[in-house]
């Protein structure tokens, strides 16, 4: 029985993350960070729209006081 309790207490990082941080991380993972260098206008527009979504989600996270974690996530996925 003691082992069962220990196993139930093991949670992944995602289970402890605020839902808006989970959304932000998903956006950051799927973002085309090199869209500004694209010659394809549709790829550039898609990247610009993704960047706008990321900025909005960052604002939401900052509004909840999660700006430090949100900035760390952005720094983790931003290759520049």
N, C-alpha and C positions, 0 to 999 in steps of 0.2 A: 504494500500500500504506500509506503514511503517513496518508492521509486515512481509511482504514478504521480504523486504530488510534485516531485522534482521535474518530471517530464512536462507537466501542465504549466509550470512556471517558465519554461523555456519559450521565449517568443523571439521572432525575428525583428529586425530593426523596423521593418515596414509596419508591423503591428503597433509600434509605439509612435510612429510618425503621425502628425496631424494630417487629416485628409487633403488639405490644400497643399501641403508639402509633397504628398504623393503625386498629386496632379502636376505640380511644378516639375518634379523629377521626371515624370513621363514625357512632358514637353521638352525638357532639356535633352533627354536621351535621343529623342527622335528628330531634333532640330538639325537642319543642314547648315552647319556653322560657316560654310564657304559660299553661301548663296550670293554674296556680294560680288564674287568673282565670275559668276556664270554669264555666259553669252546668251543663254536661253532665257528670254524674257519671262516665260511661264515659270521656270525654276526660280528666277529672281523674285517674282511676285509671291510664290509659295513660301519662299524663305523669309520674305518681308512679313508676310502674314503670321508665320510661325514666331518670328521675333516679337511682333506685336502681342501675340498670345502670351508669350513668356513675360513680357513687360507687365501686362495686366495681372498675370498670376503672381508675379513678384510683388506688385502693389497690394494685392489681396493678402499675401503672406505678411508683408510689412504692417498692414493694418491690424493683424492679429498679434503683432509683436514677435513674429518669427523671422525677422529680417536677418539676424545673424546666421541662422541655419540656412535660410534661402540663399544668402550670398555664398555660403560654403558650397552648397549644391551647384550653384551657377559656376563657381570657380572650378569645381570638380569636372564639369562636363565641357566647359569652354576651353578649346585648345589654344586660344590666343592669349 
